[in-house]
Amino acid sequence: MVGFKHTLWALLLTMVTGMAIAQNNTNSPYTRYGYGDLSDQNFGNSKAMGGIAFGLRDGAQINPLNPASYTAIDSLTFLFEGGVSLQNMNISGGGVKLNAKNSSFDYLAMQFRLHRRLAMSIGLLPFSNVGYTVSDTQTATDPATGNTTAYARNYTGDGGLHQLYVGLGVKVFKDLSVGVNASYFWGDITRSRTIYYPNVSGAYNFVQQATASVSSYKLDFGAQYTKDIDKKHSVTLGVVYSPKIKLGNDYDVTTQLVSNSTGTVETSTSVAPDATLALPNTYGVGFTYNYDKRLTIGVDYSLQQWSKADFGVRTTDESIRADFDETYAYCDRSKISVGAEYIPNLLGRSYLAHIKYRLGAYYTTPYYKINGKKATREYGVTAGFGLPVPRSRSILSISGQFVRISGQEATFVNENIFRVSIGLTFNERWFFKRRVE
């Protein structure tokens, strides 16, 4: 009972902390496009291994990116996992350099076995994050008089989408497992743009805010096949698929003209045009090799067909369309990851012999375009540890990640990100009978 209370309190603390800091977790100007920055949704061990997950099969940690992995858990184990991240971001481009520090809630989940061939997982994950402020100054020339007037433009955005999933994994045969996650999606994305004239008395400032409120469901499927080559060598092949879906949403646009002199709203209009938002078909395949339960090496590849996802706001008002309508502005997103984990000695007496040492790297392309061109390339290297918690079966996962987001045009910004992620896996033996002498 003491172990249960400690586990419950720790999980509640993780959840409350995560929710409190999840509101401000990005400052990237690239989140102005689409749904913003897509969360990787990796858990503690996967984060430090370059993000590999599709072929990763570990009964001591949760892997929601392939629900077939749930069947790796044994019959006596109940898993809880929670994680948070801290990051430092340096943005440079156009002669401007900025620094931003953020924190984020990464995940909260549990997993347990229902039957010797059936396991279940429930979890809360971020899906995307939006957070940016971009400003510039322009000049307009009056064709009649030739006089120029300076004005400023300001673009801001915040919000994101969240995902609550319930997943089942089924062991069809000894070596083959399949699984499915059913997820509920919700969240708000708000974008604002302002045009104001700081030096013109009596002018009217233009303020427009567009908000997309999403509420929808999706399914993700997965399979894993594990083959034991001999007593020490085994390989696992994993595949995943997520079908394309349209997201239920409410889309609202409010436009105001505000007096520059008095600050009062002179006119205000609100419309609710029909918006089509979608998530694309996603395919993934992963392969892992395991030696003596001490060394794991893996590689993943995924493809998201954003170019075939439907986006649009059905209205004849071009000023409304400009805020969220990015039809034909998306491209397929691919990602390749490699990673490894090594445990020196499972039977060793020293604490260092039981630490899980992890290393990885990845490369990915964006799902959005700017001016008809792919905007960036993203590279990342990762490293970390899985630290056993003394006198328990729990694991503290700590990882560091360096990310380089490189703009593909001279006018695009570059981002360097250093991120530290901390995850705690509570591994409790709940389903066994205690013997009393």
C-alpha positions in Angstrom: 0.0 0.0 0.0 2.9 2.3 0.7 4.3 1.8 -2.8 0.9 2.5 -4.3 0.5 5.8 -2.4 4.0 6.9 -3.4 3.2 6.1 -7.0 -0.1 7.8 -7.0 1.2 11.0 -5.4 4.2 11.1 -7.8 1.9 10.7 -10.8 -0.4 13.4 -9.6 2.5 15.8 -9.1 3.8 15.0 -12.6 0.5 15.7 -14.1 -0.2 18.9 -12.3 3.4 20.2 -13.1 3.0 19.2 -16.7 -0.3 20.9 -17.1 1.0 24.1 -15.4 4.0 24.4 -17.7 2.5 23.1 -21.0 1.2 26.6 -21.9 4.5 28.1 -23.0 6.7 25.6 -24.7 7.8 27.1 -28.0 8.9 30.4 -29.5 9.5 29.2 -33.1 8.3 31.5 -35.9 7.8 28.3 -38.0 4.9 27.4 -35.8 2.9 30.0 -37.7 2.3 27.3 -40.3 -0.2 24.4 -40.1 -0.7 23.0 -36.7 2.6 24.3 -35.5 5.5 22.2 -34.2 4.5 18.5 -34.2 5.4 16.7 -30.9 7.6 13.6 -31.3 5.5 11.8 -28.7 8.5 9.6 -27.7 8.8 8.3 -24.1 12.0 8.4 -22.0 14.0 5.6 -23.5 13.0 6.4 -27.1 13.9 10.1 -26.7 17.5 9.3 -25.9 17.7 6.8 -28.8 17.1 9.2 -31.7 13.3 8.6 -31.5 13.3 5.0 -32.6 10.0 3.3 -31.5 8.3 1.2 -34.2 10.5 -1.9 -33.5 11.2 -1.1 -29.9 9.9 -3.7 -27.5 10.6 -3.2 -23.8 8.3 -4.7 -21.1 9.7 -2.1 -18.6 8.7 1.0 -20.5 5.7 2.2 -22.5 5.8 2.8 -26.2 2.6 4.3 -27.6 4.0 4.8 -31.1 3.5 1.1 -31.7 0.6 -0.3 -29.7 1.7 -3.8 -30.6 4.5 -3.3 -28.1 2.1 -3.3 -25.1 2.1 -7.1 -25.0 5.8 -7.1 -24.0 4.7 -6.4 -20.4 4.5 -9.3 -17.9 1.5 -10.4 -16.0 2.6 -8.9 -12.6 3.6 -5.4 -13.8 1.7 -2.1 -13.7 3.6 0.7 -15.4 3.2 4.5 -14.9 5.2 7.0 -16.9 5.4 10.8 -16.8 7.8 13.2 -18.5 8.7 16.9 -18.9 11.3 18.8 -20.9 13.3 22.0 -20.6 14.8 23.7 -23.6 17.0 26.6 -24.6 16.5 27.9 -28.2 18.7 30.3 -30.2 17.1 31.8 -33.3 19.1 33.7 -35.9 18.4 35.1 -39.3 18.2 38.5 -41.1 20.7 40.0 -38.8 18.6 39.3 -35.7 19.4 36.9 -32.9 17.0 35.8 -30.2 17.1 33.5 -27.2 14.2 31.8 -25.6 13.8 29.3 -22.8 10.8 27.0 -22.5 9.4 24.1 -20.6 6.8 21.5 -21.7 4.7 18.6 -20.5 5.7 15.5 -22.6 3.5 12.6 -21.6 1.6 10.8 -18.9 0.6 7.2 -19.4 -0.1 3.8 -17.7 0.1 0.2 -19.0 -1.0 -3.1 -17.7 -1.9 -6.6 -18.8 -5.6 -7.7 -19.1 -4.9 -11.3 -20.2 -1.9 -13.4 -21.0 -2.4 -12.3 -24.7 -3.9 -8.9 -24.1 -2.4 -5.6 -22.7 -3.7 -2.1 -22.4 -2.3 1.4 -22.2 -3.9 4.8 -21.5 -2.1 8.1 -21.9 -2.1 11.8 -22.4 0.2 13.4 -25.1 0.7 16.7 -26.7 0.2 16.5 -30.5 1.3 20.0 -31.6 2.4 23.4 -30.2 2.0 26.9 -31.5 3.8 29.9 -30.0 5.3 32.8 -31.9 5.5 36.6 -32.2 6.8 38.2 -35.4 6.9 41.9 -36.1 8.2 44.2 -38.8 7.8 47.7 -40.1 6.8 48.8 -43.6 6.1 52.0 -45.6 3.2 52.9 -47.8 3.4 55.6 -50.5 0.4 57.8 -51.3 0.2 57.8 -55.2 -1.4 61.2 -55.2 1.0 63.1 -53.0 4.0 60.9 -53.0 4.1 61.0 -49.2 5.2 57.9 -47.4 3.7 56.6 -44.2 5.3 54.1 -41.8 3.3 51.3 -40.3 4.0 48.2 -38.3 2.8 44.6 -38.6 2.6 42.1 -35.7 1.8 38.4 -36.0 1.2 36.3 -32.9 0.0 32.7 -32.3 -0.5 30.3 -29.4 -2.2 27.1 -28.5 -1.9 23.5 -29.8 -3.6 20.1 -30.0 -3.7 17.4 -27.3 -4.3 13.7 -27.6 -5.8 11.3 -25.1 -5.4 7.7 -26.2 -6.6 4.2 -25.1 -4.7 1.4 -26.7 -4.9 -2.4 -26.8 -2.2 -4.9 -27.8 -2.9 -8.5 -28.7 -0.4 -11.3 -29.0 -1.7 -13.3 -32.0 1.1 -15.8 -32.0 4.1 -16.3 -29.8 6.2 -14.0 -32.1 3.5 -11.8 -33.5 1.6 -9.0 -31.8 -0.8 -6.4 -33.2 -2.3 -3.3 -31.6 -4.5 -0.2 -32.0 -4.7 3.2 -30.3 -8.0 5.1 -30.3 -7.4 8.8 -29.6 -9.5 11.8 -28.8 -8.1 15.1 -30.2 -8.9 18.5 -28.9 -7.3 22.0 -28.6 -7.4 25.6 -29.8 -5.0 27.4 -32.2 -5.3 31.2 -32.2 -3.6 33.4 -34.7 -3.7 37.2 -34.6 -2.4 39.9 -37.0 -2.3 43.6 -36.3 -1.5 46.5 -38.6 -1.1 49.8 -36.8 0.2 53.3 -37.6 2.3 54.6 -34.6 3.0 58.0 -36.1 -0.3 58.9 -37.6 -2.9 60.6 -35.4 -6.5 59.7 -36.2 -5.6 56.5 -38.1 -7.4 53.2 -37.6 -5.5 50.1 -36.6 -6.5 46.8 -38.2 -6.8 43.8 -35.8 -7.8 40.3 -36.8 -7.9 37.1 -34.8 -8.6 33.6 -36.2 -9.3 30.7 -33.9 -9.6 27.0 -34.8 -11.1 24.8 -32.1 -10.6 21.1 -32.8 -12.5 18.2 -31.4 -12.1 14.8 -33.1 -11.0 11.2 -33.0 -8.4 9.0 -34.8 -7.0 5.5 -34.9 -3.4 4.2 -35.1 -2.5 0.6 -35.9 0.7 -1.3 -35.3 2.3 -4.7 -35.5 5.5 -6.3 -34.3 7.2 -9.6 -35.2 10.0 -10.9 -33.1 12.3 -13.7 -34.1 14.8 -15.4 -31.7 17.8 -16.3 -33.8 19.3 -18.2 -30.8 19.5 -17.8 -27.0 21.3 -14.4 -27.2 20.3 -12.9 -30.5 16.8 -11.7 -31.6 15.4 -9.2 -34.1 12.1 -7.3 -34.2 10.3 -5.8 -37.2 7.6 -3.2 -36.4 5.1 -1.5 -38.7 2.6 1.3 -38.0 -0.2 2.9 -40.0 -2.5 5.9 -39.2 -5.3 6.6 -41.7 -6.1 10.1 -43.0 -8.9 11.8 -41.2 -10.8 15.1 -41.2 -10.9 16.9 -37.9 -14.1 18.2 -36.5 -13.6 21.9 -35.8 -15.2 25.3 -35.2 -13.5 28.2 -37.0 -14.1 31.8 -36.0 -12.6 35.1 -37.3 -13.0 38.5 -35.6 -11.9 41.7 -37.4 -11.7 45.1 -35.7 -10.8 48.6 -36.6 -9.4 50.4 -33.5 -8.9 54.1 -33.3 -5.2 55.0 -33.0 -6.0 58.1 -31.0 -8.6 56.9 -28.5 -8.0 53.1 -28.5 -11.7 52.5 -28.9 -13.1 49.8 -31.2 -14.9 51.6 -34.1 -16.1 48.5 -35.9 -16.1 44.8 -35.1 -17.3 41.9 -37.2 -17.3 38.2 -36.6 -17.8 35.3 -39.0 -17.6 31.5 -38.8 -16.6 30.2 -42.2 -16.5 26.5 -43.0 -13.0 25.1 -42.5 -11.6 21.8 -43.6 -8.7 20.5 -41.4 -7.2 17.1 -41.7 -4.4 14.7 -40.6 -2.6 12.7 -43.3 -2.0 9.0 -43.9 1.1 8.0 -41.9 3.3 5.0 -42.5 6.2 3.7 -40.4 8.6 0.8 -40.3 11.2 0.0 -37.7 13.8 -2.7 -37.1 15.7 -3.6 -33.9 18.4 -6.1 -33.1 18.9 -7.3 -29.5 21.9 -9.1 -28.1 21.8 -10.9 -24.8 19.1 -8.4 -23.5 22.0 -5.9 -23.0 22.4 -4.3 -26.4 19.6 -2.9 -28.6 20.3 -1.3 -31.9 17.5 0.1 -34.1 16.4 2.2 -37.1 13.0 3.8 -37.9 11.6 5.4 -41.0 8.2 7.2 -41.2 6.3 9.1 -43.9 3.4 11.5 -43.4 1.5 12.3 -46.6 0.7 15.9 -45.8 0.5 16.8 -49.5 -2.7 14.7 -49.7 -4.3 16.2 -46.6 -7.2 18.7 -47.2 -7.0 22.2 -45.8 -9.1 25.2 -46.6 -11.5 27.9 -45.4 -14.5 28.2 -47.6 -15.2 31.9 -48.0 -14.8 34.6 -50.6 -13.2 37.0 -48.1 -9.5 36.8 -48.9 -8.6 38.6 -45.7 -10.1 35.7 -43.8 -8.5 33.0 -46.0 -5.1 34.4 -45.4 -4.9 33.5 -41.8 -5.4 29.8 -41.8 -6.1 28.6 -45.4 -2.8 27.1 -46.6 -4.2 24.8 -49.3 -1.4 23.3 -51.4 1.2 24.7 -49.0 2.0 21.3 -47.5 4.4 18.6 -48.4 5.2 15.1 -47.4 7.2 14.8 -44.1 9.7 12.0 -43.7 11.9 11.1 -40.8 14.7 8.6 -40.3 16.0 7.7 -36.8 18.8 5.5 -35.5 19.5 4.6 -31.9 21.1 2.2 -29.5 20.9 1.2 -25.8 23.6 -0.7 -23.8 23.5 -2.3 -20.3 27.0 -3.3 -19.1 26.0 -6.2 -16.9 22.6 -7.4 -15.9 24.0 -9.5 -13.1 26.6 -7.1 -11.9 26.7 -5.9 -8.3 27.7 -2.3 -9.0 25.1 0.4 -9.7 26.9 1.5 -12.8 26.6 -1.9 -14.3 22.8 -1.6 -14.4 22.6 1.9 -16.0 21.1 1.9 -19.5 23.4 4.0 -21.7 21.5 5.4 -24.8 22.6 7.2 -28.0 20.8 8.2 -31.2 20.3 10.6 -34.1 17.6 11.6 -36.6 16.9 13.7 -39.7 13.5 15.0 -40.7 11.9 17.3 -43.3 9.1 19.8 -42.6 5.4 19.4 -43.6 4.9 23.0 -44.6 6.2 25.2 -47.4 7.0 28.9 -47.5 6.6 30.6 -50.8 6.1 27.3 -52.4 9.4 25.8 -51.2 10.3 23.4 -48.3 11.2 25.7 -45.5 13.7 23.8 -43.3 15.7 20.7 -42.6 16.0 19.3 -39.1 18.9 17.3 -37.6 19.1 16.0 -34.1 21.5 14.0 -31.9 20.5 12.5 -28.6 22.1 10.8 -25.6 20.9 9.8 -22.2 20.7 7.3 -19.3 18.2 5.0 -17.8 18.9 5.1 -14.1 17.5 2.4 -11.9 15.7 3.7 -8.8 17.3 2.0 -5.7 15.2 -0.7 -4.0 12.6 -0.7 -6.8 12.1 -1.7 -10.4 11.4 1.9 -11.5 13.6 3.8 -13.9 14.6 7.5 -14.1 15.3 8.4 -17.8 17.4 11.5 -18.5 18.3 12.6 -22.0 19.9 15.5 -23.8 19.0 16.5 -27.4 20.7 19.0 -29.7 18.5 20.0 -32.6 19.5 22.1 -35.6 16.7 23.5 -37.8 18.2 25.0 -40.9 16.3 27.4 -43.1 16.6 26.6 -46.8 16.5 30.2 -48.0 18.6 33.2 -47.0 15.6 35.0 -45.6 14.5 32.0 -43.4 15.7 31.8 -39.8 17.9 29.1 -38.3 17.2 27.5 -34.9 19.6 25.7 -32.5 17.8 24.0 -29.6 19.3 22.2 -26.6 16.6 20.2 -24.8 16.8 18.2 -21.6 14.1 15.6 -21.0 13.3 13.8 -17.7 11.0 10.9 -17.5 10.1 8.6 -14.6 8.8 5.1 -15.0 7.1 3.6 -12.0 7.3 -0.2 -12.3 5.1 -1.8 -9.6 4.3 -5.4 -9.0 0.6 -5.2 -8.2 -0.9 -8.4 -9.5 0.5 -11.0 -7.2 -0.6 -12.6 -4.0 1.6 -11.9 -1.0 2.4 -14.9 1.1 2.1 -14.6 4.8 3.9 -17.1 7.0 
